[in-house]
Amino acid sequence: MDERFNKWLLTPVLTLLFVVIMYQYVSPSCSSSCANFGEQPRTGEAGQPAAPSPARRAQAPPEDWERRPQLPPPPRGPPEGPRGAAAPEDEDEEPGDPEDEEEEAAAEEEEEPDPEAPENGSLPRFVPRFNFTPKDLTRFVDFNIKGRDVIVFLHIQKTGGTTFGRHLVKNIRLEQPCSCKAGQKKCTCHRPGKKETWLFSRFSTGWSCGLHADWTELTNCVPAIMEKKDCPRNHSHTRNFYYITMLRDPVSRYLSEWKHVQRGATWKTSLHMCDGRSPTPDELPTCYPGDDWSGVSLREFMDCTYNLANNRQVRMLADLSLVGCYNLTFMNESERNAILLQSAKSNLKNMAFFGLTEFQRKTQFLFERTFNLKFISPFTQFNITRASNVEINEGARRRIEELNFLDVQLYEYARDLFQQRYHRTRQLARQRDRQRRRGERRPQRDHRGHRWPRQEGSPEGAVTEDYNSQVVRW
């Protein structure tokens, strides 16, 4: 009885084993999916290995349980949109395959992160306050360094202009780099194959228009200076001047200038040219009787009513000829301040580029995208400065803000414009990179989707005779 039962049981077991073996050969694609049958991947962790099932964990040695790396918890960022939802700029495109989505996600991870973004992965906290047109936010200069284009750097005191000026002459990747000799402050920045300069700045041409010349002086002086330096045969060609500058938080800039003057620095040789003349001593008196103002206290520095440190950034960016230059009796004070602030905002907005001392990496990013020039080394953000080491009470801070109320308004405007330009330029750069990657992947997608032509007379899905013979032999 037992022998007959064993024979009866052996027949279906062998048949089932034969069917399983044949099924593995006929359907080899099932090997990967069947191996993971019953193990569901954890949602929200695409691209990461799923946690081992209890059965597999039981098969592993106990000492390996603690060695297995634990998957990190999902980031606590803002809720994402529905998966598969197309961005506004992608509405007219057909949905991509999972491989394209994985490649785009990997490419976005390789992009340089926003250095000023919060560390918890949430969206930047910047909220625009001013309305700007797309033309105001889009800055791209077709700078022709081999032609007659010139970059003019308006250097405002204590805004990090010395560091930025050195970047211009020593840190830009050029076909013909600037020639800087040891022991000399000025560098020779010639165009490729020419004896003409493409940069008008302290470290290239020196103070040709006066020490720390402002917008009023530069716009009236630079064209004439460049014509004298240029060859006579090129005077018939049009020259483009691209003005750039750096701004800084008014309180920090004011304290930095105070510490600089306290150490004995002066700018007595500045010309302050306006409408063809320098101001008279009555129009622009000095704050100290001697050669310098070394050792001045912060209170004495703030008590001088005609101190040029007050609202310096607005004054150096505005067109002073609109308010009678330095003649304070030309119009009333409120009207003068309104015109100066509006002029400074307009000139700043129309400049080819401006950066902010507090955002060095973003300044580098915008300059490179504006002029299509690349820096060799990245900018460094110095958070410890002489101004940051000065401890002042809240009353002194409010007094500085009152003395620089025009600069405070200008900086708020400039920071908003700067941030909007940065986000706009970054968005456009991502769109171009995304389109470039899709263009590169299109031939690969077409190659994967190519189907071999079927033989005449063979029905779709039929298996060839050679493959059947191989299966039989297996």
Contacts in CASP RR format, 6 or more apart in sequence:
PFRMAT RR
TARGET T0000
AUTHOR 0000-0000-0000
METHOD contacts of the structure
MODEL  1
MDERFNKWLLTPVLTLLFVVIMYQYVSPSCSSSCANFGEQPRTGEAGQPA
APSPARRAQAPPEDWERRPQLPPPPRGPPEGPRGAAAPEDEDEEPGDPED
EEEEAAAEEEEEPDPEAPENGSLPRFVPRFNFTPKDLTRFVDFNIKGRDV
IVFLHIQKTGGTTFGRHLVKNIRLEQPCSCKAGQKKCTCHRPGKKETWLF
SRFSTGWSCGLHADWTELTNCVPAIMEKKDCPRNHSHTRNFYYITMLRDP
VSRYLSEWKHVQRGATWKTSLHMCDGRSPTPDELPTCYPGDDWSGVSLRE
FMDCTYNLANNRQVRMLADLSLVGCYNLTFMNESERNAILLQSAKSNLKN
MAFFGLTEFQRKTQFLFERTFNLKFISPFTQFNITRASNVEINEGARRRI
EELNFLDVQLYEYARDLFQQRYHRTRQLARQRDRQRRRGERRPQRDHRGH
RWPRQEGSPEGAVTEDYNSQVVRW
22 471 0 8 1.000
23 30 0 8 1.000
24 30 0 8 1.000
24 31 0 8 1.000
25 471 0 8 1.000
25 474 0 8 1.000
26 471 0 8 1.000
36 50 0 8 1.000
38 53 0 8 1.000
39 50 0 8 1.000
39 52 0 8 1.000
39 53 0 8 1.000
40 50 0 8 1.000
41 50 0 8 1.000
42 48 0 8 1.000
42 50 0 8 1.000
42 51 0 8 1.000
42 71 0 8 1.000
44 74 0 8 1.000
45 71 0 8 1.000
45 74 0 8 1.000
46 102 0 8 1.000
47 102 0 8 1.000
48 71 0 8 1.000
51 71 0 8 1.000
52 60 0 8 1.000
52 68 0 8 1.000
57 65 0 8 1.000
75 120 0 8 1.000
75 121 0 8 1.000
76 120 0 8 1.000
77 120 0 8 1.000
77 121 0 8 1.000
77 122 0 8 1.000
78 122 0 8 1.000
78 123 0 8 1.000
84 95 0 8 1.000
86 93 0 8 1.000
86 95 0 8 1.000
89 431 0 8 1.000
93 438 0 8 1.000
97 445 0 8 1.000
100 438 0 8 1.000
100 441 0 8 1.000
100 445 0 8 1.000
103 437 0 8 1.000
103 441 0 8 1.000
104 434 0 8 1.000
104 437 0 8 1.000
107 433 0 8 1.000
107 437 0 8 1.000
108 430 0 8 1.000
111 430 0 8 1.000
111 433 0 8 1.000
114 124 0 8 1.000
114 426 0 8 1.000
115 361 0 8 1.000
115 362 0 8 1.000
115 381 0 8 1.000
116 124 0 8 1.000
116 359 0 8 1.000
116 361 0 8 1.000
116 362 0 8 1.000
117 124 0 8 1.000
118 124 0 8 1.000
118 125 0 8 1.000
124 423 0 8 1.000
126 419 0 8 1.000
126 423 0 8 1.000
128 416 0 8 1.000
128 419 0 8 1.000
128 420 0 8 1.000
129 412 0 8 1.000
129 416 0 8 1.000
130 413 0 8 1.000
130 416 0 8 1.000
130 417 0 8 1.000
130 420 0 8 1.000
132 349 0 8 1.000
132 417 0 8 1.000
132 420 0 8 1.000
134 424 0 8 1.000
136 349 0 8 1.000
136 417 0 8 1.000
137 417 0 8 1.000
137 420 0 8 1.000
137 421 0 8 1.000
137 424 0 8 1.000
137 425 0 8 1.000
138 424 0 8 1.000
138 425 0 8 1.000
138 428 0 8 1.000
139 352 0 8 1.000
139 353 0 8 1.000
139 366 0 8 1.000
139 369 0 8 1.000
139 370 0 8 1.000
139 421 0 8 1.000
139 425 0 8 1.000
140 369 0 8 1.000
140 370 0 8 1.000
140 372 0 8 1.000
141 242 0 8 1.000
141 352 0 8 1.000
141 353 0 8 1.000
141 370 0 8 1.000
141 371 0 8 1.000
141 372 0 8 1.000
142 372 0 8 1.000
143 149 0 8 1.000
143 151 0 8 1.000
143 242 0 8 1.000
143 371 0 8 1.000
143 372 0 8 1.000
143 373 0 8 1.000
144 240 0 8 1.000
145 174 0 8 1.000
145 175 0 8 1.000
145 191 0 8 1.000
145 192 0 8 1.000
145 198 0 8 1.000
146 191 0 8 1.000
146 192 0 8 1.000
146 194 0 8 1.000
147 191 0 8 1.000
147 237 0 8 1.000
148 196 0 8 1.000
148 230 0 8 1.000
148 234 0 8 1.000
148 237 0 8 1.000
148 238 0 8 1.000
148 239 0 8 1.000
148 240 0 8 1.000
149 198 0 8 1.000
149 239 0 8 1.000
149 240 0 8 1.000
149 241 0 8 1.000
149 242 0 8 1.000
150 197 0 8 1.000
150 198 0 8 1.000
150 199 0 8 1.000
150 200 0 8 1.000
150 222 0 8 1.000
150 226 0 8 1.000
150 239 0 8 1.000
150 240 0 8 1.000
150 241 0 8 1.000
150 242 0 8 1.000
151 168 0 8 1.000
151 198 0 8 1.000
151 199 0 8 1.000
151 200 0 8 1.000
151 201 0 8 1.000
151 242 0 8 1.000
151 244 0 8 1.000
151 352 0 8 1.000
151 371 0 8 1.000
152 200 0 8 1.000
152 201 0 8 1.000
152 218 0 8 1.000
152 222 0 8 1.000
152 241 0 8 1.000
152 242 0 8 1.000
152 243 0 8 1.000
152 244 0 8 1.000
153 161 0 8 1.000
153 164 0 8 1.000
153 165 0 8 1.000
153 168 0 8 1.000
153 199 0 8 1.000
153 200 0 8 1.000
153 201 0 8 1.000
153 202 0 8 1.000
153 244 0 8 1.000
153 245 0 8 1.000
154 213 0 8 1.000
154 214 0 8 1.000
154 215 0 8 1.000
154 218 0 8 1.000
154 243 0 8 1.000
154 244 0 8 1.000
154 245 0 8 1.000
154 316 0 8 1.000
154 317 0 8 1.000
155 161 0 8 1.000
155 162 0 8 1.000
155 165 0 8 1.000
155 201 0 8 1.000
155 202 0 8 1.000
155 212 0 8 1.000
155 245 0 8 1.000
155 246 0 8 1.000
156 212 0 8 1.000
156 245 0 8 1.000
156 246 0 8 1.000
156 247 0 8 1.000
156 248 0 8 1.000
156 312 0 8 1.000
156 313 0 8 1.000
156 316 0 8 1.000
156 317 0 8 1.000
157 212 0 8 1.000
157 253 0 8 1.000
157 257 0 8 1.000
157 260 0 8 1.000
157 267 0 8 1.000
157 312 0 8 1.000
158 248 0 8 1.000
158 253 0 8 1.000
158 256 0 8 1.000
158 257 0 8 1.000
158 260 0 8 1.000
159 245 0 8 1.000
159 246 0 8 1.000
159 247 0 8 1.000
159 248 0 8 1.000
159 253 0 8 1.000
159 313 0 8 1.000
159 357 0 8 1.000
160 246 0 8 1.000
160 248 0 8 1.000
160 357 0 8 1.000
161 246 0 8 1.000
162 202 0 8 1.000
164 246 0 8 1.000
164 355 0 8 1.000
164 363 0 8 1.000
165 201 0 8 1.000
165 202 0 8 1.000
165 203 0 8 1.000
166 203 0 8 1.000
167 375 0 8 1.000
167 379 0 8 1.000
168 199 0 8 1.000
168 201 0 8 1.000
168 203 0 8 1.000
168 204 0 8 1.000
169 178 0 8 1.000
169 180 0 8 1.000
169 187 0 8 1.000
169 189 0 8 1.000
169 199 0 8 1.000
169 201 0 8 1.000
169 203 0 8 1.000
169 204 0 8 1.000
170 178 0 8 1.000
170 180 0 8 1.000
170 187 0 8 1.000
171 375 0 8 1.000
171 376 0 8 1.000
171 377 0 8 1.000
172 178 0 8 1.000
172 373 0 8 1.000
172 374 0 8 1.000
172 375 0 8 1.000
172 376 0 8 1.000
173 373 0 8 1.000
173 374 0 8 1.000
173 375 0 8 1.000
173 376 0 8 1.000
174 192 0 8 1.000
174 373 0 8 1.000
175 192 0 8 1.000
176 190 0 8 1.000
176 191 0 8 1.000
176 192 0 8 1.000
176 193 0 8 1.000
178 187 0 8 1.000
178 188 0 8 1.000
178 189 0 8 1.000
178 199 0 8 1.000
178 204 0 8 1.000
179 187 0 8 1.000
179 188 0 8 1.000
179 189 0 8 1.000
179 190 0 8 1.000
180 187 0 8 1.000
180 188 0 8 1.000
181 187 0 8 1.000
185 202 0 8 1.000
185 203 0 8 1.000
185 206 0 8 1.000
186 203 0 8 1.000
186 204 0 8 1.000
186 205 0 8 1.000
186 206 0 8 1.000
187 203 0 8 1.000
187 204 0 8 1.000
188 197 0 8 1.000
188 204 0 8 1.000
189 197 0 8 1.000
189 198 0 8 1.000
189 199 0 8 1.000
189 204 0 8 1.000
190 196 0 8 1.000
190 197 0 8 1.000
190 198 0 8 1.000
191 197 0 8 1.000
191 198 0 8 1.000
195 231 0 8 1.000
196 229 0 8 1.000
196 230 0 8 1.000
196 231 0 8 1.000
196 234 0 8 1.000
197 204 0 8 1.000
197 205 0 8 1.000
197 229 0 8 1.000
199 205 0 8 1.000
200 208 0 8 1.000
200 222 0 8 1.000
200 225 0 8 1.000
200 226 0 8 1.000
200 241 0 8 1.000
205 225 0 8 1.000
205 229 0 8 1.000
207 213 0 8 1.000
208 221 0 8 1.000
208 225 0 8 1.000
209 217 0 8 1.000
209 218 0 8 1.000
209 221 0 8 1.000
209 222 0 8 1.000
209 225 0 8 1.000
209 271 0 8 1.000
209 273 0 8 1.000
210 217 0 8 1.000
210 221 0 8 1.000
210 269 0 8 1.000
210 270 0 8 1.000
210 271 0 8 1.000
210 273 0 8 1.000
211 267 0 8 1.000
211 269 0 8 1.000
211 270 0 8 1.000
211 271 0 8 1.000
212 267 0 8 1.000
212 270 0 8 1.000
212 316 0 8 1.000
213 221 0 8 1.000
213 270 0 8 1.000
213 271 0 8 1.000
213 273 0 8 1.000
214 272 0 8 1.000
214 315 0 8 1.000
214 316 0 8 1.000
214 317 0 8 1.000
214 320 0 8 1.000
215 243 0 8 1.000
215 316 0 8 1.000
215 317 0 8 1.000
215 318 0 8 1.000
215 319 0 8 1.000
215 347 0 8 1.000
216 273 0 8 1.000
216 274 0 8 1.000
216 318 0 8 1.000
216 319 0 8 1.000
216 320 0 8 1.000
216 321 0 8 1.000
216 325 0 8 1.000
217 271 0 8 1.000
217 272 0 8 1.000
217 273 0 8 1.000
217 274 0 8 1.000
218 243 0 8 1.000
219 243 0 8 1.000
220 273 0 8 1.000
220 276 0 8 1.000
221 273 0 8 1.000
222 241 0 8 1.000
223 239 0 8 1.000
223 241 0 8 1.000
226 239 0 8 1.000
227 235 0 8 1.000
242 351 0 8 1.000
242 352 0 8 1.000
242 353 0 8 1.000
242 371 0 8 1.000
243 351 0 8 1.000
243 352 0 8 1.000
244 351 0 8 1.000
244 352 0 8 1.000
244 353 0 8 1.000
244 354 0 8 1.000
244 355 0 8 1.000
244 367 0 8 1.000
245 317 0 8 1.000
245 348 0 8 1.000
245 351 0 8 1.000
245 354 0 8 1.000
245 355 0 8 1.000
246 354 0 8 1.000
246 355 0 8 1.000
246 356 0 8 1.000
246 357 0 8 1.000
246 363 0 8 1.000
247 313 0 8 1.000
247 348 0 8 1.000
247 354 0 8 1.000
247 355 0 8 1.000
247 356 0 8 1.000
247 357 0 8 1.000
247 410 0 8 1.000
247 411 0 8 1.000
247 414 0 8 1.000
248 256 0 8 1.000
248 313 0 8 1.000
248 356 0 8 1.000
248 357 0 8 1.000
248 358 0 8 1.000
248 411 0 8 1.000
249 357 0 8 1.000
249 358 0 8 1.000
249 411 0 8 1.000
250 313 0 8 1.000
250 400 0 8 1.000
250 401 0 8 1.000
250 404 0 8 1.000
250 407 0 8 1.000
250 408 0 8 1.000
250 411 0 8 1.000
251 387 0 8 1.000
251 397 0 8 1.000
251 400 0 8 1.000
251 401 0 8 1.000
251 404 0 8 1.000
252 357 0 8 1.000
252 385 0 8 1.000
252 387 0 8 1.000
252 388 0 8 1.000
253 312 0 8 1.000
253 313 0 8 1.000
253 387 0 8 1.000
253 407 0 8 1.000
254 309 0 8 1.000
254 400 0 8 1.000
254 403 0 8 1.000
254 404 0 8 1.000
255 298 0 8 1.000
255 386 0 8 1.000
255 387 0 8 1.000
255 390 0 8 1.000
255 392 0 8 1.000
255 400 0 8 1.000
256 385 0 8 1.000
256 386 0 8 1.000
256 387 0 8 1.000
257 309 0 8 1.000
257 312 0 8 1.000
258 296 0 8 1.000
258 298 0 8 1.000
258 301 0 8 1.000
258 309 0 8 1.000
259 386 0 8 1.000
259 387 0 8 1.000
259 390 0 8 1.000
260 386 0 8 1.000
261 292 0 8 1.000
261 293 0 8 1.000
261 294 0 8 1.000
261 296 0 8 1.000
261 301 0 8 1.000
261 309 0 8 1.000
262 293 0 8 1.000
262 294 0 8 1.000
262 295 0 8 1.000
262 296 0 8 1.000
262 301 0 8 1.000
263 294 0 8 1.000
264 292 0 8 1.000
264 293 0 8 1.000
264 294 0 8 1.000
264 295 0 8 1.000
265 292 0 8 1.000
266 291 0 8 1.000
266 292 0 8 1.000
266 293 0 8 1.000
271 278 0 8 1.000
272 278 0 8 1.000
272 279 0 8 1.000
272 284 0 8 1.000
272 326 0 8 1.000
274 320 0 8 1.000
274 321 0 8 1.000
274 324 0 8 1.000
274 325 0 8 1.000
274 326 0 8 1.000
275 321 0 8 1.000
275 324 0 8 1.000
275 325 0 8 1.000
279 325 0 8 1.000
279 326 0 8 1.000
279 327 0 8 1.000
283 325 0 8 1.000
283 326 0 8 1.000
283 327 0 8 1.000
283 328 0 8 1.000
284 306 0 8 1.000
284 308 0 8 1.000
284 326 0 8 1.000
285 306 0 8 1.000
287 293 0 8 1.000
287 304 0 8 1.000
287 306 0 8 1.000
287 307 0 8 1.000
288 296 0 8 1.000
293 301 0 8 1.000
298 392 0 8 1.000
298 396 0 8 1.000
301 307 0 8 1.000
301 309 0 8 1.000
302 396 0 8 1.000
302 399 0 8 1.000
302 400 0 8 1.000
302 403 0 8 1.000
308 315 0 8 1.000
310 403 0 8 1.000
310 404 0 8 1.000
311 340 0 8 1.000
311 403 0 8 1.000
311 404 0 8 1.000
311 405 0 8 1.000
311 406 0 8 1.000
311 407 0 8 1.000
312 407 0 8 1.000
313 344 0 8 1.000
313 407 0 8 1.000
313 410 0 8 1.000
313 411 0 8 1.000
314 340 0 8 1.000
314 341 0 8 1.000
314 344 0 8 1.000
314 406 0 8 1.000
314 407 0 8 1.000
314 410 0 8 1.000
315 340 0 8 1.000
315 344 0 8 1.000
317 343 0 8 1.000
317 344 0 8 1.000
317 347 0 8 1.000
317 348 0 8 1.000
317 410 0 8 1.000
318 339 0 8 1.000
318 340 0 8 1.000
318 341 0 8 1.000
318 343 0 8 1.000
318 344 0 8 1.000
318 347 0 8 1.000
319 343 0 8 1.000
319 347 0 8 1.000
320 326 0 8 1.000
320 340 0 8 1.000
322 339 0 8 1.000
322 340 0 8 1.000
322 343 0 8 1.000
323 330 0 8 1.000
323 331 0 8 1.000
323 336 0 8 1.000
323 339 0 8 1.000
323 340 0 8 1.000
324 330 0 8 1.000
324 331 0 8 1.000
328 336 0 8 1.000
330 336 0 8 1.000
331 339 0 8 1.000
337 406 0 8 1.000
340 406 0 8 1.000
341 406 0 8 1.000
341 409 0 8 1.000
341 410 0 8 1.000
344 406 0 8 1.000
344 410 0 8 1.000
345 410 0 8 1.000
345 413 0 8 1.000
348 354 0 8 1.000
348 410 0 8 1.000
348 413 0 8 1.000
348 414 0 8 1.000
348 417 0 8 1.000
349 417 0 8 1.000
352 370 0 8 1.000
352 371 0 8 1.000
353 366 0 8 1.000
353 367 0 8 1.000
353 370 0 8 1.000
353 371 0 8 1.000
354 414 0 8 1.000
354 418 0 8 1.000
355 362 0 8 1.000
355 363 0 8 1.000
355 366 0 8 1.000
355 367 0 8 1.000
355 418 0 8 1.000
356 362 0 8 1.000
356 363 0 8 1.000
356 414 0 8 1.000
356 415 0 8 1.000
356 418 0 8 1.000
359 381 0 8 1.000
359 418 0 8 1.000
359 422 0 8 1.000
360 379 0 8 1.000
360 380 0 8 1.000
360 381 0 8 1.000
360 382 0 8 1.000
361 378 0 8 1.000
361 379 0 8 1.000
361 381 0 8 1.000
362 418 0 8 1.000
362 422 0 8 1.000
363 379 0 8 1.000
364 375 0 8 1.000
364 378 0 8 1.000
364 379 0 8 1.000
365 422 0 8 1.000
365 425 0 8 1.000
365 426 0 8 1.000
366 418 0 8 1.000
366 421 0 8 1.000
366 422 0 8 1.000
366 425 0 8 1.000
367 373 0 8 1.000
367 375 0 8 1.000
368 374 0 8 1.000
368 375 0 8 1.000
369 425 0 8 1.000
369 429 0 8 1.000
392 400 0 8 1.000
401 408 0 8 1.000
454 460 0 8 1.000
458 464 0 8 1.000
END
